[in-house]
């Protein structure tokens, strides 16, 4: 089979390799585009490179069209005022309601004062007295809640007339109308009182403290507008920062937010978003190609969908990923409803909820005992050879570092990959002769650190498993504590662009696993956490201990959760250590990892220097 244009081989893996046209290199910031094809099979790489070549041809053509000068389009004709439809409003904030009431008072007082200056002052005393009497009677009737033609005088008529002039459709049964009515009525009563003063020829007095300092000469503020979609998304992004949502949660919100803005528009009033609008959003969401932003740079989502179709790119997010996008969108509008910005959540319908209900996933693939034995007998573990590659041929012995310890920490403690990668030396502590790892975000002195945890339940103290002590983990910690350059246990495991030390480590581990076990092994770094859970079941550990050890505490119901908040006296850590020591993997032989003098220390406290 002839060599295909754009194919590049690195080691055993195949990559796409396309030259960026010279005119586009500044825009792309590189001369070549290289991406993995995810295979070491040449025939499969040849099949994939054709669609990749077509995809990048479309991307380059799209980029060229944006760089080419274009004639400005004439501005579209503006619709007449009569043609503009009313804006629907069913929910508003307290601040917006007050702004409407203020605008009502200012505009009405300004109109009456203008009438007084042009006509009212020219009327004789009798006619002025009649008008004054009518205003007094109106004010009394409104204040006492009288009826007119069977309808209560409660401000409804005044509010409906005002909303009509403002071009707003606000149903009388809506939360917005119910919030506005008493405020507009108060503004109308204030207005009638001031009209009395002006007819009497005295300065208009303020009666209601709500409107203190607001008069006809005050600026008539613009019509309060409900939040637009772009404003809501910006507000929610700030809220996510305020409540310290994780970096991954913030990042996962970006595609749903982009989808909403592209389909509905930045200036779309959120109160006007309908179920039909959401149907359009979700219909497009299903067709967005996988990793559209990275694989179709510079394109809108609709353009990326079309480019993927032309390139016969069938890669789409799996159902549960779409369900996550749906949850982010629904949570956005749920937040708006909770803040009084919308009356209802347009995404929370039985149809949409059923469409994006998460599917039960198959249990994650785990390592067999044979695979674990092979993995931990790789050159990395038989003398920790060449820590830089992890799977090189035997050579000079190198020190045990993060790539050696992190998989073992995950296997015997159920730690998440990032939790293990980011440990500080000061996090390995002792209490009552028990050595444990304090999994936390803050540094020893309470200050900030690079550490990030998935949930609040992730904060915990995990005793060190006897197997790791036999392997010399405490000696390693002691040596690291003497390093004044870095407070971290594994300083060579640097954070990625999202701030997680596990990003690069997980990718390295995937390559390491494939080299040692072959590509047919589907287990991953996270499989160790599932392996640990099965080991705790086999050891018959109580749920409370499992939850405390692995950070799954809130998996229980409210009653159990409340029960487990009690206690935790001085023997609590010892009980956890005894339970953890029961976690074993029958058939797994790691004796080759023990130092020559690997007798189990009776008092681990004496082997670890507090630093």
C-alpha positions as CSV (number, residue, x, y, z in Angstrom):
1,X,0.0,0.0,0.0
2,X,1.6,3.4,-1.0
3,X,2.5,5.9,1.7
4,X,-0.3,8.4,2.2
5,X,0.2,12.2,2.3
6,X,-0.1,13.7,5.7
7,X,0.9,10.5,7.7
8,X,3.6,10.7,10.3
9,X,4.8,7.8,12.5
10,X,6.2,8.3,16.0
11,X,7.3,5.2,17.7
12,X,4.5,2.7,17.1
13,X,1.7,5.4,16.8
14,X,0.4,7.2,13.7
15,X,-0.3,10.9,13.5
16,X,-1.7,13.3,11.0
17,X,0.9,15.8,9.7
18,X,-0.4,18.8,7.6
19,X,1.5,21.9,6.6
20,X,-0.3,25.2,7.5
21,X,-0.4,27.5,4.4
22,X,2.1,30.3,4.8
23,X,-0.7,33.0,4.8
24,X,-2.3,31.3,7.8
25,X,0.7,30.6,10.0
26,X,0.4,33.7,12.0
27,X,-3.3,33.0,12.7
28,X,-2.6,29.4,13.7
29,X,0.7,30.1,15.4
30,X,2.4,27.1,13.9
31,X,3.7,25.7,10.6
32,X,2.4,22.1,11.0
33,X,-0.7,20.5,12.4
34,X,0.0,17.2,14.1
35,X,-2.7,15.2,15.8
36,X,-2.8,11.6,17.0
37,X,-4.9,9.2,14.9
38,X,-5.3,6.9,17.9
39,X,-3.9,3.8,16.3
40,X,-0.6,1.9,15.6
41,X,-2.2,0.0,12.7
42,X,-1.1,1.4,9.3
43,X,-4.2,0.4,7.4
44,X,-6.5,2.0,10.0
45,X,-4.3,5.1,9.9
46,X,-4.7,5.3,6.1
47,X,-8.5,5.1,6.5
48,X,-8.6,7.9,9.0
49,X,-6.1,10.2,7.3
50,X,-8.5,10.8,4.3
51,X,-11.2,12.3,6.5
52,X,-8.6,14.3,8.5
53,X,-7.1,15.7,5.3
54,X,-10.6,16.8,4.1
55,X,-11.4,18.3,7.5
56,X,-8.3,20.4,7.6
57,X,-8.8,21.5,4.0
58,X,-12.1,23.0,5.1
59,X,-10.6,24.6,8.2
60,X,-7.9,26.3,6.1
61,X,-10.5,27.5,3.5
62,X,-12.7,28.9,6.3
63,X,-9.7,30.7,7.8
64,X,-8.7,32.1,4.4
65,X,-12.2,33.5,3.9
66,X,-12.0,35.4,7.2
67,X,-8.7,36.9,6.3
68,X,-9.9,38.1,2.9
69,X,-11.2,41.7,2.8
70,X,-15.0,41.9,2.3
71,X,-17.3,44.7,1.4
72,X,-19.5,46.0,4.3
73,X,-23.1,44.9,4.0
74,X,-25.7,47.6,4.0
75,X,-27.6,47.9,7.3
76,X,-30.9,46.1,7.2
77,X,-34.0,48.3,7.3
78,X,-35.3,48.9,10.8
79,X,-38.8,47.9,11.5
80,X,-41.3,50.6,12.3
81,X,-42.4,51.2,15.9
82,X,-45.8,49.8,15.1
83,X,-44.3,46.6,13.6
84,X,-42.3,45.9,16.7
85,X,-44.0,43.3,18.9
86,X,-44.4,43.7,22.7
87,X,-41.8,42.2,25.0
88,X,-43.1,39.4,27.1
89,X,-42.2,39.8,30.8
90,X,-43.3,37.3,33.4
91,X,-40.6,37.6,36.0
92,X,-38.4,40.5,37.2
93,X,-36.0,41.2,40.1
94,X,-36.8,43.4,43.0
95,X,-34.5,46.1,41.7
96,X,-36.1,46.1,38.2
97,X,-39.6,46.3,39.8
98,X,-38.5,49.4,41.8
99,X,-37.0,51.0,38.7
100,X,-40.4,50.5,36.9
101,X,-42.2,52.2,39.8
102,X,-39.8,55.1,39.8
103,X,-40.1,55.6,36.1
104,X,-43.9,55.6,36.5
105,X,-43.7,58.3,39.1
106,X,-41.2,60.5,37.3
107,X,-43.0,60.3,33.9
108,X,-46.5,61.1,35.5
109,X,-45.2,63.9,37.7
110,X,-43.4,65.4,34.7
111,X,-46.5,65.2,32.6
112,X,-48.7,66.8,35.3
113,X,-46.1,69.6,35.9
114,X,-46.0,70.3,32.2
115,X,-49.8,70.5,32.1
116,X,-49.7,72.9,35.1
117,X,-47.2,75.2,33.4
118,X,-49.1,75.3,30.1
119,X,-52.8,75.0,31.1
120,X,-53.4,74.4,34.8
121,X,-52.1,77.8,36.0
122,X,-54.5,79.6,33.6
123,X,-57.6,77.9,35.1
124,X,-59.8,79.9,37.5
125,X,-60.0,78.9,41.1
126,X,-63.3,77.1,40.7
127,X,-62.0,74.7,38.0
128,X,-58.7,74.2,39.9
129,X,-60.8,73.4,43.0
130,X,-62.9,70.8,41.1
131,X,-59.7,69.1,39.8
132,X,-58.2,69.1,43.3
133,X,-61.3,67.6,44.8
134,X,-61.4,64.8,42.2
135,X,-57.7,64.0,42.9
136,X,-58.3,63.9,46.7
137,X,-61.3,61.5,46.2
138,X,-59.3,59.3,43.9
139,X,-56.5,59.1,46.4
140,X,-58.8,58.3,49.2
141,X,-60.5,55.6,47.1
142,X,-57.2,54.0,46.2
143,X,-55.9,54.2,49.7
144,X,-59.0,52.5,51.1
145,X,-59.2,49.8,48.4
146,X,-62.6,50.8,47.0
147,X,-64.2,49.2,44.0
148,X,-65.1,50.7,40.6
149,X,-67.5,48.9,38.4
150,X,-67.0,45.7,40.5
151,X,-63.2,45.8,40.1
152,X,-61.0,46.6,43.1
153,X,-59.0,49.8,42.9
154,X,-55.7,48.2,43.7
155,X,-53.3,49.7,41.1
156,X,-54.2,47.0,38.4
157,X,-55.7,49.6,36.0
158,X,-52.7,52.0,36.4
159,X,-50.2,49.3,36.0
160,X,-51.8,47.9,32.8
161,X,-52.0,51.3,31.3
162,X,-48.4,52.0,32.1
163,X,-47.2,48.6,30.7
164,X,-49.2,49.3,27.5
165,X,-47.3,52.5,26.9
166,X,-44.0,50.8,27.6
167,X,-44.7,48.1,25.0
168,X,-44.6,45.2,27.6
169,X,-46.9,42.2,27.7
170,X,-47.1,41.2,31.3
171,X,-50.0,38.8,32.2
172,X,-51.9,39.8,35.3
173,X,-51.3,36.4,36.8
174,X,-47.5,36.4,36.3
175,X,-45.1,36.9,39.2
176,X,-43.8,40.1,37.6
177,X,-47.3,41.7,37.6
178,X,-47.9,40.7,41.2
179,X,-44.5,42.2,42.2
180,X,-45.1,45.4,40.2
181,X,-48.7,46.1,41.2
182,X,-48.2,47.3,44.8
183,X,-45.1,49.3,43.8
184,X,-46.9,51.1,41.0
185,X,-49.9,51.7,43.3
186,X,-47.6,53.3,45.8
187,X,-46.0,55.4,43.1
188,X,-49.5,56.5,41.9
189,X,-50.6,57.5,45.4
190,X,-47.4,59.5,45.8
191,X,-48.1,61.1,42.4
192,X,-51.7,62.1,43.4
193,X,-50.4,63.6,46.7
194,X,-47.9,65.7,44.8
195,X,-50.5,66.8,42.3
196,X,-52.6,68.1,45.2
197,X,-49.6,70.2,46.4
198,X,-49.0,71.6,42.9
199,X,-52.7,72.6,42.5
200,X,-52.5,74.3,45.9
201,X,-49.5,76.3,44.6
202,X,-47.1,74.8,47.2
203,X,-43.9,72.8,46.6
204,X,-44.6,69.1,46.0
205,X,-43.9,67.2,49.2
206,X,-42.5,63.7,49.6
207,X,-44.9,61.4,51.4
208,X,-43.5,57.9,50.8
209,X,-39.9,57.3,51.9
210,X,-39.6,54.8,49.1
211,X,-39.6,57.7,46.6
212,X,-37.5,60.1,48.6
213,X,-35.4,62.4,46.3
214,X,-37.3,61.4,43.2
215,X,-39.2,64.2,41.4
216,X,-40.2,65.3,37.9
217,X,-36.7,66.8,37.4
218,X,-35.0,63.5,38.2
219,X,-33.7,61.7,35.1
220,X,-36.4,59.4,33.8
221,X,-34.4,56.3,33.7
222,X,-34.5,54.1,30.7
223,X,-37.1,51.3,30.6
224,X,-35.7,48.5,32.8
225,X,-34.8,45.6,30.7
226,X,-34.8,42.0,31.7
227,X,-31.5,40.2,31.5
228,X,-30.3,39.1,28.2
229,X,-28.9,35.6,27.7
230,X,-25.3,36.9,27.5
231,X,-25.8,38.8,30.8
232,X,-27.3,35.7,32.5
233,X,-24.4,33.5,31.4
234,X,-21.8,36.1,32.6
235,X,-23.6,36.4,36.0
236,X,-23.6,32.6,36.3
237,X,-19.9,32.4,35.5
238,X,-19.2,34.9,38.3
239,X,-21.4,32.9,40.6
240,X,-19.5,29.8,39.8
241,X,-16.3,31.6,40.8
242,X,-17.8,32.9,44.0
243,X,-18.9,29.5,45.2
244,X,-15.5,28.0,44.1
245,X,-16.7,25.6,41.5
246,X,-13.9,23.4,40.3
247,X,-11.9,24.3,37.2
248,X,-13.3,21.3,35.4
249,X,-16.9,22.3,36.2
250,X,-16.2,25.8,35.0
251,X,-14.6,24.4,31.8
252,X,-17.5,22.0,31.2
253,X,-19.9,24.9,31.2
254,X,-18.2,26.6,28.2
255,X,-19.6,24.5,25.4
256,X,-23.3,24.6,26.6
257,X,-22.9,28.4,27.1
258,X,-21.5,28.8,23.6
259,X,-24.2,26.6,22.1
260,X,-26.9,28.8,23.7
261,X,-25.3,32.1,22.5
262,X,-24.8,30.8,19.0
263,X,-28.4,29.5,18.6
264,X,-30.4,32.1,20.5
265,X,-28.2,35.2,20.3
266,X,-26.5,37.2,23.0
267,X,-29.3,39.8,23.2
268,X,-32.1,37.3,23.6
269,X,-34.2,38.3,26.6
270,X,-34.1,35.3,28.9
271,X,-37.8,35.6,29.8
272,X,-38.7,35.2,26.1
273,X,-36.8,31.9,25.8
274,X,-39.4,29.2,25.0
275,X,-39.5,25.4,24.9
276,X,-39.3,25.7,21.1
277,X,-36.1,27.6,21.5
278,X,-34.6,24.9,23.7
279,X,-35.7,22.3,21.1
280,X,-33.5,24.1,18.5
281,X,-30.6,24.2,21.0
282,X,-30.8,20.5,21.8
283,X,-31.3,19.5,18.2
284,X,-28.0,21.2,17.3
285,X,-26.2,19.9,20.4
286,X,-26.6,16.3,19.2
287,X,-24.8,17.1,15.9
288,X,-21.8,19.0,17.3
289,X,-18.7,17.0,16.5
290,X,-16.4,15.7,19.3
291,X,-13.9,18.3,20.5
292,X,-15.3,20.8,18.0
293,X,-13.3,23.8,19.4
294,X,-9.9,22.0,19.1
295,X,-10.6,20.1,15.9
296,X,-12.5,22.8,14.0
297,X,-10.8,26.0,15.2
298,X,-12.2,29.4,14.1
299,X,-15.6,27.9,13.1
300,X,-19.0,28.4,14.6
301,X,-20.7,25.2,15.8
302,X,-22.9,25.2,12.8
303,X,-19.9,25.5,10.5
304,X,-18.1,22.7,12.5
305,X,-21.2,20.5,12.0
306,X,-21.2,21.1,8.3
307,X,-17.4,20.6,8.0
308,X,-17.7,17.3,9.9
309,X,-20.4,16.2,7.6
310,X,-18.4,17.0,4.5
311,X,-15.3,15.2,6.0
312,X,-17.5,12.2,6.9
313,X,-16.4,12.8,10.5
314,X,-18.8,10.6,12.6
315,X,-17.2,11.3,16.0
316,X,-19.9,12.7,18.3
317,X,-20.1,13.0,22.1
318,X,-21.6,9.9,23.8
319,X,-25.1,10.1,25.3
320,X,-24.0,10.8,28.8
321,X,-21.8,13.7,27.7
322,X,-24.9,15.2,26.0
323,X,-26.7,14.6,29.3
324,X,-24.0,16.6,31.1
325,X,-24.4,19.4,28.7
326,X,-28.2,19.4,29.3
327,X,-27.7,19.5,33.0
328,X,-25.5,22.5,32.7
329,X,-28.1,24.3,30.5
330,X,-31.0,23.4,32.9
331,X,-28.9,24.5,35.9
332,X,-28.3,27.9,34.3
333,X,-32.1,28.6,33.9
334,X,-32.8,27.0,37.3
335,X,-30.3,29.6,38.8
336,X,-32.2,32.4,36.9
337,X,-35.6,31.2,38.3
338,X,-34.1,31.1,41.8
339,X,-32.8,34.7,41.4
340,X,-36.2,35.9,40.3
341,X,-35.0,36.6,36.7
342,X,-37.3,34.1,35.1
343,X,-40.7,32.6,36.0
344,X,-39.9,29.1,34.8
345,X,-37.1,26.9,33.5
346,X,-37.7,26.3,29.7
347,X,-35.3,23.3,29.8
348,X,-37.0,21.5,32.6
349,X,-39.7,19.7,30.7
350,X,-40.5,15.9,31.0
351,X,-39.6,15.6,27.3
352,X,-36.2,17.1,27.6
353,X,-35.5,15.3,30.9
354,X,-36.4,12.0,29.5
355,X,-34.4,12.7,26.3
356,X,-31.2,13.4,28.3
357,X,-31.6,11.0,31.2
358,X,-28.2,9.5,31.9
359,X,-27.8,5.9,30.9
360,X,-26.4,3.3,33.3
361,X,-22.8,2.7,32.3
362,X,-21.0,-0.5,32.4
363,X,-18.5,-0.9,35.3
364,X,-15.1,0.4,34.4
365,X,-12.6,-2.1,33.2
366,X,-10.2,-3.2,35.9
367,X,-6.7,-4.8,35.8
368,X,-6.6,-8.5,36.3
369,X,-4.1,-9.8,38.9
370,X,-1.9,-11.1,36.1
371,X,-1.9,-7.6,34.5
372,X,-1.1,-6.0,37.9
373,X,1.8,-8.4,38.3
374,X,3.1,-7.5,34.8
375,X,2.6,-3.8,35.3
376,X,4.5,-3.7,38.6
377,X,7.3,-5.8,37.2
378,X,8.0,-3.4,34.4
379,X,11.5,-1.8,34.4
380,X,10.0,1.2,36.2
381,X,9.4,-1.0,39.2
382,X,12.3,-3.5,38.9
383,X,14.9,-1.1,40.1
384,X,12.9,2.1,39.0
385,X,14.9,2.2,35.8
386,X,14.7,5.3,33.7
387,X,11.9,7.2,35.4
388,X,11.8,9.5,32.4
389,X,10.3,6.8,30.2
390,X,9.0,4.3,32.7
391,X,9.2,1.3,30.2
392,X,12.7,1.6,28.9
393,X,15.1,-1.3,28.8
394,X,17.0,-2.0,32.1
395,X,19.8,0.5,32.8
396,X,21.2,2.5,35.7
397,X,19.0,2.6,38.7
398,X,17.1,5.9,39.2
399,X,15.3,7.2,42.3
400,X,11.7,6.3,43.0
401,X,9.5,9.2,42.2
402,X,5.9,10.1,41.3
403,X,5.5,7.6,38.5
404,X,6.6,4.9,40.9
405,X,4.4,5.8,43.8
406,X,1.2,7.3,42.4
407,X,-0.2,4.0,41.0
408,X,0.6,2.2,44.2
409,X,-1.1,5.0,46.3
410,X,-4.2,4.7,44.1
411,X,-4.3,0.9,44.3
412,X,-4.0,0.6,48.1
413,X,-5.8,3.8,49.2
414,X,-8.4,4.5,46.4
415,X,-7.0,8.0,45.9
416,X,-8.0,9.9,42.8
417,X,-5.1,10.4,40.5
418,X,-4.9,14.2,41.1
419,X,-5.1,13.7,44.9
420,X,-2.0,11.5,44.8
421,X,0.0,13.6,42.3
422,X,-0.4,16.8,44.3
423,X,0.5,15.6,47.9
424,X,2.8,17.9,49.8
425,X,5.5,16.5,52.1
426,X,3.8,18.2,55.1
427,X,0.6,16.3,54.2
428,X,2.2,13.0,55.4
429,X,1.7,13.2,59.1
430,X,1.5,11.2,62.3
431,X,-1.1,11.0,65.1
432,X,-1.2,8.4,67.9
433,X,1.6,6.5,66.1
434,X,-0.4,6.2,62.9
435,X,1.1,7.6,59.7
436,X,-1.5,9.1,57.5
437,X,-1.9,11.4,54.5
438,X,-4.0,14.6,55.0
439,X,-5.8,15.1,51.7
440,X,-6.7,18.8,51.7
441,X,-6.4,21.9,49.6
442,X,-4.6,24.3,51.9
443,X,-0.9,24.2,52.8
444,X,0.3,23.2,56.2
445,X,0.2,26.9,57.4
446,X,-3.3,27.3,56.1
447,X,-2.2,29.3,53.1
448,X,-3.0,28.7,49.4
449,X,-1.4,25.8,47.5
450,X,-1.7,24.3,44.0
451,X,-3.9,21.5,45.3
452,X,-7.4,21.0,44.1
453,X,-10.1,18.6,45.4
454,X,-13.2,17.3,43.5
455,X,-15.7,17.8,46.3
456,X,-15.8,18.8,50.0
457,X,-16.1,15.2,50.9
458,X,-12.7,14.6,49.4
459,X,-11.1,16.3,52.5
460,X,-10.0,13.4,54.7
461,X,-7.2,11.7,56.6
462,X,-6.1,8.4,55.0
463,X,-3.7,6.0,57.0
464,X,-0.8,4.7,54.9
465,X,-1.2,1.1,54.0
466,X,1.3,-1.4,55.5
467,X,2.3,-2.5,52.0
468,X,3.6,1.0,51.1
469,X,5.4,1.2,54.4
470,X,7.1,-2.1,53.6
471,X,8.1,-0.6,50.2
472,X,9.9,2.2,51.9
473,X,7.4,5.0,51.3
474,X,8.2,6.6,54.7
475,X,11.9,6.7,53.8
476,X,11.0,8.4,50.6
477,X,8.9,11.0,52.4
478,X,11.7,11.6,54.9
479,X,14.2,12.2,52.1
480,X,11.7,14.6,50.3
481,X,11.3,16.6,53.5
482,X,15.0,17.5,53.5
483,X,14.5,19.1,50.0
484,X,14.2,22.9,50.6
485,X,13.4,23.7,47.0
486,X,9.9,22.3,46.8
487,X,7.2,21.5,49.5
488,X,5.7,18.8,47.2
489,X,6.2,15.1,47.5
490,X,6.4,14.7,43.7
491,X,7.6,18.1,42.4
492,X,8.3,16.7,38.9
493,X,4.6,16.2,38.3
494,X,3.7,19.7,37.2
495,X,0.2,21.1,36.8
496,X,-1.4,21.3,33.4
497,X,-3.0,24.4,31.9
498,X,-6.2,23.7,33.9
499,X,-4.2,23.5,37.1
500,X,-4.4,19.7,37.6
501,X,-1.2,17.7,38.2
502,X,-3.1,14.6,37.0
503,X,-3.6,15.7,33.4
504,X,-0.1,14.8,32.1
505,X,0.3,11.9,34.5
506,X,-2.9,10.2,33.2
507,X,-1.7,10.5,29.6
508,X,1.7,9.1,30.5
509,X,0.2,6.2,32.4
510,X,-1.9,5.3,29.4
511,X,1.2,5.1,27.2
512,X,3.0,3.2,29.9
513,X,0.2,0.7,30.3
514,X,-0.1,0.1,26.6
515,X,3.7,-0.5,26.3
516,X,3.6,-3.0,29.2
517,X,0.2,-4.7,28.7
518,X,-0.7,-4.0,25.1
519,X,-3.5,-2.0,23.6
520,X,-6.0,-4.7,24.3
521,X,-6.0,-3.7,28.0
522,X,-8.8,-1.1,28.5
523,X,-8.2,-0.4,32.2
524,X,-7.1,3.2,33.0
525,X,-5.5,5.0,35.9
526,X,-8.9,5.6,37.4
527,X,-9.5,1.8,37.4
528,X,-7.3,1.6,40.5
529,X,-10.0,3.4,42.4
530,X,-12.6,0.9,41.3
531,X,-10.2,-1.9,42.1
532,X,-9.8,-0.5,45.6
533,X,-13.6,-0.5,46.1
534,X,-13.9,-4.1,45.1
535,X,-11.0,-4.9,47.5
536,X,-12.9,-3.2,50.4
537,X,-16.0,-5.3,49.6
538,X,-13.9,-8.5,49.6
539,X,-12.4,-7.4,53.0
540,X,-16.0,-6.8,54.3
541,X,-15.1,-3.2,55.3
542,X,-18.0,-1.2,56.8
543,X,-19.5,1.5,54.5
544,X,-18.4,4.2,56.9
545,X,-14.7,3.3,56.7
546,X,-14.9,2.9,52.9
547,X,-16.5,6.4,52.5
548,X,-13.9,8.0,54.9
549,X,-11.0,6.3,53.2
550,X,-11.9,7.1,49.6
551,X,-13.9,10.4,50.0
552,X,-17.3,8.9,49.2
553,X,-18.9,10.1,52.4
554,X,-22.0,11.7,51.0
555,X,-23.1,8.6,49.1
556,X,-25.4,7.7,52.0
557,X,-28.9,8.9,52.9
558,X,-29.5,11.8,55.2
559,X,-30.1,9.5,58.3
560,X,-26.8,7.6,57.9
561,X,-24.9,10.8,57.1
562,X,-26.2,12.5,60.3
563,X,-25.2,9.4,62.3
564,X,-21.7,9.4,60.9
565,X,-21.1,13.0,62.0
566,X,-21.0,11.8,65.6
567,X,-18.0,10.4,67.4
568,X,-14.5,10.3,65.7
569,X,-12.6,10.1,69.0
570,X,-9.0,9.4,69.5
571,X,-9.3,5.7,68.3
572,X,-11.0,6.7,65.1
573,X,-7.8,6.9,63.0
574,X,-6.5,3.7,64.4
575,X,-9.8,1.9,63.4
576,X,-9.4,3.3,59.9
577,X,-5.8,2.0,59.8
578,X,-6.9,-1.4,60.9
579,X,-9.6,-1.5,58.3
580,X,-7.3,-0.4,55.5
581,X,-4.7,-3.1,56.4
582,X,-7.4,-5.7,55.5
583,X,-7.4,-4.5,51.9
584,X,-5.4,-7.1,50.0
585,X,-5.0,-8.4,46.4
586,X,-4.6,-12.2,46.6
587,X,-2.1,-13.3,44.0
588,X,-0.4,-9.9,43.6
589,X,3.3,-10.3,44.5
590,X,5.1,-7.0,45.2
591,X,7.9,-8.4,47.4
592,X,10.5,-7.3,44.8
593,X,9.6,-3.7,45.8
594,X,10.6,-4.2,49.4
595,X,14.0,-2.8,50.4
596,X,16.4,-5.3,51.8
597,X,15.5,-4.4,55.4
598,X,11.8,-4.3,54.8
599,X,10.5,-5.6,58.1
600,X,7.2,-4.0,59.0
601,X,7.9,-1.2,61.5
602,X,6.1,-1.6,64.7
603,X,5.9,2.1,65.4
604,X,5.6,4.1,62.2
605,X,5.7,7.3,64.1
606,X,9.5,6.9,64.8
607,X,10.2,6.5,61.1
608,X,8.7,9.8,60.0
609,X,10.1,13.2,60.9
610,X,7.5,15.9,61.2
611,X,8.5,18.9,59.1
